[in-house]
């Protein structure tokens, strides 16, 4: 049975005055994927994600999310999407639980048990009544994901979710992503420049260099032909020009 496309990107282009940006990106991400957009800083990963989540308009091209165009059917396209782009935003003077109650009101959610459920899923339920101002970066990342999954999104878009975490935090975040994919059947679209963590987390990978998509492969296929994802990535860099 053919899997449904969660994301279809066609001809996506956004070029800034300094000529950086993304150019003519085509990409399919399928329901159930843990997909990573892998590339160095400045490659255009965040630009693509901002367009995908309605934070920026493209110069050309389109993105369809579960069949709905962000250009012509924006509300339906974004309805099944949760996201953290750049950094998760919180009210530091509120508790973790109160932050999620604010989010729940925004979505019109009426089930208070869901707040405890997402806090449990993300491993911070025991801190629910602590103010976010006292949270570590890793705990704030977890709270951001708790907020993003609160309305049961089918697709979760995470921009550099491992940035700034210590080793323990990275391991916990990897396990959290894989656990959500299994327990909530969530499709993930993740950006990262951390090759080793992508190798351990994601099952499909697209390499973005200088604003262009240079290849999309299954992680298992890459590792059959290369000792590590890092060696594959460096071979793509060499093949398409030095960074």
Helices and strands as residue ranges (DSSP letters): E 5-15, E 21-30, E 34-38, H 45-52, E 60-65, E 68-69, H 74-79, E 81-84, H 96-107, H 113-121, G 125-127, G 132-134, H 137-149, E 155-159, H 167-183, E 187-192, H 195-201, E 204-209, E 212-218, H 219-225, H 229-240
